[in-house]
Each structure stands twice: as C-alpha cells, then as structure tokens.
Amino acid sequence: MAVSAVVVGADRLGNIPDLLKGHNIAITHHISGRDPAHQKKTLQLPSGTELLILLTDFLGHNVMKAFRQAAQRAGIQVVACRRSVCSMQQALENCGLCGAEAGAPCARVAQEEVSVKLIPRKPGGGRR
C-alpha cells in the first residue's frame, strides 16, 4: 500500500509525482502555499496524511513553520527539499523512505549506478 503524502509548495510539480510513485508514495493533496491562511498556526493537515513534503524554494518561512508544526502535532514525518527530482531523491534517501533498509544504499540508485572512468591529465596540458 502506498504512503499518502501532502506536497506543499510550487504551482507545478514537474516530474516529482513520477519519482514519488516509483518509491510507493502517492500524492493525495498538493497545496501551493500561496494562500495567506496557510500562515496560521492552527493549520490542520488532511486526514490520512502519512508524509508531508515541503518544497522549500517555493515557500515562505511562516508557511513552512505552520505546516511543520501541524505535522509535528499529528505525528507525521516531514521531508523538506527543493523542487527538483535530484533534491527529492536525495531527501528520500536521507530520511529512510527510499525503500532500502537502514544503512543500505537506495535500491533504485543501485540499479542506475554508472561506473566513471577518470582520465589523468597530461603534464603541462592545462590552460594557457
């Protein structure tokens, strides 16, 4: 069963829903955070919410604080990151929601891992 998440911030989510779906996380609500009512301290998250995702580059400090406090009162886990797939992937790995066991690398990242070959520079071959 998928983890139900509320995403706060940004007008459009781009490829983030696809990334979350790959980690068995379903977005139940998307809130832009632009409404002045979102700055109130007595904010309530929708019932059934298991995860709160804050897109920090599209939120003011007061809005972020109000949603964090609401999640804390309800005992809901919070993930904060910028609105990019890379940032979201990193945040999911750091908080343990990546589907990997504790301390193990993310299974999805391990599948996509690419080896990199370093090519040494020639002596004196730098810029002139």
Backbone as CSV, one residue per row, in Angstrom:
resi,resn,N_x,N_y,N_z,CA_x,CA_y,CA_z,C_x,C_y,C_z
1,MET,0.843,-1.181,0.000,0.000,0.000,0.000,0.890,1.247,0.000
2,ALA,0.505,2.228,-0.778,1.308,3.442,-0.937,1.173,4.360,0.276
3,VAL,2.242,5.101,0.549,2.253,6.103,1.606,1.548,7.341,1.064
4,SER,0.567,7.858,1.785,-0.153,9.051,1.326,0.587,10.302,1.772
5,ALA,0.844,11.187,0.806,1.654,12.370,1.076,0.920,13.643,0.672
6,VAL,1.213,14.709,1.404,0.760,16.052,1.059,2.005,16.828,0.649
7,VAL,1.958,17.444,-0.532,3.074,18.234,-1.030,2.695,19.702,-0.911
8,VAL,3.570,20.497,-0.280,3.315,21.924,-0.097,4.420,22.707,-0.788
9,GLY,4.010,23.617,-1.672,4.945,24.479,-2.377,4.893,24.255,-3.874
10,ALA,5.190,25.291,-4.636,5.255,25.278,-6.102,3.855,25.209,-6.722
11,ASP,3.751,25.774,-7.896,2.491,25.723,-8.634,2.393,24.433,-9.445
12,ARG,3.527,23.990,-9.983,3.583,22.752,-10.767,4.661,21.851,-10.178
13,LEU,4.432,20.546,-10.256,5.354,19.593,-9.645,6.312,18.949,-10.637
14,GLY,6.093,19.122,-11.918,7.004,18.559,-12.919,7.049,17.045,-12.852
15,ASN,8.245,16.474,-12.732,8.449,15.019,-12.721,8.435,14.417,-11.321
16,ILE,8.207,15.228,-10.310,8.234,14.734,-8.927,7.177,13.652,-8.668
17,PRO,5.939,13.764,-9.178,4.971,12.675,-8.935,5.441,11.322,-9.467
18,ASP,6.129,11.316,-10.601,6.645,10.051,-11.145,7.715,9.460,-10.235
19,LEU,8.601,10.304,-9.712,9.636,9.840,-8.785,9.001,9.263,-7.523
20,LEU,8.026,9.975,-6.967,7.367,9.502,-5.749,6.619,8.196,-5.989
21,LYS,5.977,8.076,-7.136,5.261,6.847,-7.465,6.232,5.663,-7.507
22,GLY,7.453,5.902,-7.991,8.470,4.853,-8.025,8.921,4.421,-6.639
23,HIS,8.689,5.276,-5.630,9.037,4.958,-4.244,7.804,4.588,-3.426
24,ASN,6.703,4.291,-4.115,5.455,3.870,-3.477,4.879,4.967,-2.567
25,ILE,4.953,6.217,-3.037,4.387,7.354,-2.329,3.358,8.000,-3.239
26,ALA,2.134,8.123,-2.766,1.045,8.709,-3.547,0.732,10.109,-3.025
27,ILE,0.655,11.073,-3.929,0.310,12.444,-3.551,-1.208,12.534,-3.438
28,THR,-1.695,12.774,-2.231,-3.138,12.906,-2.037,-3.591,14.349,-2.168
29,HIS,-2.729,15.303,-1.775,-3.045,16.737,-1.892,-1.787,17.493,-2.293
30,HIS,-1.981,18.511,-3.134,-0.898,19.435,-3.467,-1.386,20.832,-3.110
31,ILE,-0.656,21.499,-2.231,-1.022,22.837,-1.758,0.086,23.788,-2.187
32,SER,-0.277,24.864,-2.898,0.747,25.781,-3.392,1.402,26.574,-2.271
33,GLY,0.672,26.857,-1.203,1.217,27.621,-0.081,1.097,29.125,-0.262
34,ARG,0.407,29.558,-1.303,0.278,30.993,-1.576,-0.836,31.659,-0.764
35,ASP,-1.792,30.888,-0.307,-2.928,31.446,0.429,-2.457,31.987,1.781
36,PRO,-2.793,33.239,2.121,-2.379,33.791,3.419,-2.866,32.969,4.618
37,ALA,-3.943,32.215,4.461,-4.457,31.375,5.549,-3.471,30.264,5.910
38,HIS,-2.547,29.942,5.011,-1.573,28.879,5.278,-0.525,29.299,6.298
39,GLN,-0.505,30.584,6.683,0.458,31.057,7.666,-0.061,30.936,9.093
40,LYS,-1.298,30.497,9.260,-1.882,30.386,10.598,-1.279,29.212,11.352
41,LYS,-1.139,29.382,12.641,-0.509,28.354,13.467,-1.429,27.166,13.763
42,THR,-2.737,27.319,13.560,-3.677,26.241,13.858,-4.037,25.455,12.598
43,LEU,-3.125,25.355,11.684,-3.324,24.660,10.425,-3.543,23.165,10.666
44,GLN,-4.436,22.552,9.911,-4.690,21.112,10.015,-4.356,20.452,8.678
45,LEU,-3.653,19.347,8.726,-3.367,18.581,7.519,-4.539,17.654,7.224
46,PRO,-4.762,17.302,5.954,-5.863,16.391,5.609,-5.736,15.060,6.349
47,SER,-6.858,14.472,6.706,-6.817,13.192,7.427,-6.250,12.104,6.516
48,GLY,-5.550,11.174,7.104,-4.932,10.090,6.348,-3.545,10.420,5.836
49,THR,-3.063,11.608,6.120,-1.731,12.008,5.662,-0.670,11.277,6.474
50,GLU,0.282,10.647,5.773,1.363,9.924,6.435,2.715,10.610,6.249
51,LEU,2.791,11.528,5.269,4.053,12.187,4.953,3.769,13.601,4.457
52,LEU,4.552,14.559,4.933,4.456,15.946,4.481,5.742,16.283,3.741
53,ILE,5.615,16.727,2.486,6.767,17.106,1.679,6.711,18.610,1.459
54,LEU,7.745,19.320,1.926,7.825,20.772,1.778,8.839,21.105,0.692
55,LEU,8.413,21.844,-0.326,9.304,22.290,-1.388,9.799,23.674,-0.999
56,THR,10.963,23.717,-0.397,11.448,24.902,0.317,11.738,26.106,-0.560
57,ASP,12.068,25.903,-1.828,12.381,27.052,-2.661,11.136,27.787,-3.151
58,PHE,9.957,27.301,-2.808,8.718,27.961,-3.191,7.839,28.288,-1.990
59,LEU,8.408,28.308,-0.785,7.626,28.569,0.425,8.275,29.649,1.271
60,GLY,7.440,30.479,1.892,7.928,31.440,2.858,8.174,30.755,4.189
61,HIS,8.957,31.394,5.033,9.304,30.799,6.325,8.083,30.576,7.213
62,ASN,7.146,31.508,7.231,5.965,31.364,8.086,5.077,30.213,7.638
63,VAL,4.924,30.049,6.334,4.116,28.942,5.807,4.781,27.616,6.157
64,MET,6.096,27.541,5.949,6.824,26.319,6.263,6.705,25.971,7.745
65,LYS,6.840,26.982,8.591,6.748,26.778,10.034,5.362,26.262,10.427
66,ALA,4.309,26.835,9.846,2.942,26.413,10.165,2.703,24.959,9.775
67,PHE,3.175,24.556,8.583,2.981,23.173,8.156,3.830,22.206,8.974
68,ARG,5.044,22.591,9.340,5.880,21.733,10.194,5.226,21.511,11.559
69,GLN,4.672,22.583,12.129,4.005,22.459,13.423,2.770,21.567,13.323
70,ALA,2.016,21.701,12.243,0.830,20.854,12.053,1.241,19.388,11.939
71,ALA,2.325,19.116,11.221,2.806,17.741,11.081,3.316,17.201,12.413
72,GLN,3.987,18.045,13.173,4.503,17.622,14.477,3.359,17.271,15.422
73,ARG,2.300,18.104,15.431,1.134,17.818,16.290,0.470,16.505,15.915
74,ALA,0.457,16.191,14.613,-0.202,14.971,14.145,0.734,13.760,14.112
75,GLY,2.015,13.954,14.402,2.970,12.845,14.372,3.293,12.382,12.965
76,ILE,3.322,13.305,12.018,3.567,12.990,10.616,5.017,13.328,10.265
77,GLN,5.658,12.442,9.518,7.042,12.662,9.102,7.102,13.782,8.056
78,VAL,8.152,14.606,8.127,8.318,15.739,7.218,9.592,15.551,6.403
79,VAL,9.489,15.786,5.096,10.636,15.795,4.196,10.678,17.173,3.570
80,ALA,11.821,17.853,3.685,11.980,19.183,3.099,13.107,19.147,2.078
81,CYS,12.825,19.671,0.885,13.826,19.719,-0.172,13.420,20.766,-1.203
82,ARG,14.307,21.015,-2.145,13.965,21.928,-3.233,13.130,21.192,-4.269
83,ARG,12.507,21.943,-5.180,11.655,21.330,-6.191,12.491,20.875,-7.377
84,SER,13.169,19.777,-7.205,13.883,19.123,-8.295,13.895,17.631,-8.003
85,VAL,13.951,16.852,-9.045,13.943,15.400,-8.882,15.180,14.948,-8.112
86,CYS,16.334,15.549,-8.412,17.576,15.166,-7.727,17.499,15.466,-6.230
87,SER,17.006,16.640,-5.898,16.884,17.025,-4.493,15.889,16.128,-3.767
88,MET,14.782,15.801,-4.423,13.775,14.922,-3.827,14.353,13.528,-3.615
89,GLN,15.080,13.007,-4.579,15.694,11.683,-4.458,16.646,11.649,-3.270
90,GLN,17.466,12.673,-3.145,18.427,12.745,-2.045,17.709,12.832,-0.694
91,ALA,16.639,13.626,-0.624,15.884,13.755,0.624,15.235,12.432,1.014
92,LEU,14.714,11.693,0.046,14.103,10.395,0.335,15.139,9.395,0.837
93,GLU,16.334,9.440,0.271,17.406,8.550,0.729,17.815,8.887,2.164
94,ASN,17.925,10.177,2.464,18.378,10.605,3.785,17.371,10.318,4.888
95,CYS,16.079,10.332,4.568,15.072,10.140,5.614,14.633,8.691,5.754
96,GLY,15.112,7.808,4.900,14.768,6.394,5.017,13.512,5.986,4.282
97,LEU,12.972,6.834,3.436,11.759,6.495,2.696,12.046,5.956,1.304
98,CYS,13.275,5.637,1.066,13.675,5.206,-0.266,13.323,3.740,-0.530
99,GLY,12.930,3.015,0.485,12.598,1.612,0.301,13.769,0.695,0.610
100,ALA,14.920,1.266,0.888,16.082,0.461,1.245,16.108,0.268,2.758
101,GLU,16.797,-0.762,3.192,16.933,-0.984,4.630,17.896,0.033,5.207
102,ALA,17.819,0.256,6.493,18.648,1.262,7.155,20.123,1.008,6.891
103,GLY,20.807,2.032,6.461,22.232,1.945,6.201,22.579,1.422,4.822
104,ALA,21.627,0.795,4.146,21.891,0.276,2.806,21.599,1.359,1.767
105,PRO,22.295,1.316,0.641,22.003,2.318,-0.387,20.631,2.074,-1.001
106,CYS,20.083,3.086,-1.578,18.771,3.003,-2.209,18.797,1.972,-3.335
107,ALA,17.818,1.092,-3.372,17.770,0.060,-4.395,17.642,0.673,-5.783
108,ARG,16.881,1.739,-5.894,16.688,2.394,-7.187,17.997,3.021,-7.673
109,VAL,18.739,3.648,-6.781,20.008,4.260,-7.152,21.015,3.187,-7.521
110,ALA,21.018,2.068,-6.791,21.956,0.989,-7.070,21.735,0.432,-8.474
111,GLN,20.487,0.369,-8.944,20.188,-0.109,-10.284,20.691,0.863,-11.337
112,GLU,20.657,2.157,-11.044,21.021,3.179,-12.010,22.483,3.585,-11.900
113,GLU,23.242,2.950,-10.992,24.622,3.350,-10.761,25.456,3.118,-12.017
114,VAL,26.294,4.090,-12.328,27.126,4.034,-13.516,28.579,4.161,-13.066
115,SER,29.448,3.363,-13.685,30.864,3.490,-13.334,31.462,4.663,-14.098
116,VAL,32.378,5.357,-13.445,33.015,6.520,-14.035,34.502,6.239,-14.158
117,LYS,35.039,6.488,-15.329,36.466,6.286,-15.551,37.139,7.653,-15.555
118,LEU,38.146,7.816,-14.694,38.885,9.066,-14.633,40.040,9.016,-15.616
119,ILE,40.185,10.077,-16.368,41.277,10.168,-17.330,42.289,11.160,-16.787
120,PRO,43.517,10.704,-16.536,44.516,11.620,-15.967,44.926,12.685,-16.982
121,ARG,45.231,13.870,-16.479,45.702,14.959,-17.333,47.155,14.727,-17.709
122,LYS,47.513,15.217,-18.861,48.914,15.170,-19.269,49.656,16.276,-18.548
123,PRO,50.904,16.050,-18.165,51.670,17.107,-17.512,51.798,18.314,-18.445
124,GLY,51.505,19.498,-17.899,51.619,20.722,-18.691,50.498,20.905,-19.684
125,GLY,49.465,20.094,-19.602,48.368,20.174,-20.573,47.237,21.058,-20.133
126,GLY,47.477,21.898,-19.137,46.424,22.778,-18.629,46.169,23.959,-19.545
127,ARG,45.341,24.859,-19.121,45.027,26.062,-19.916,46.225,26.994,-19.969
128,ARG,46.313,27.716,-21.026,47.419,28.659,-21.201,46.950,30.065,-21.122
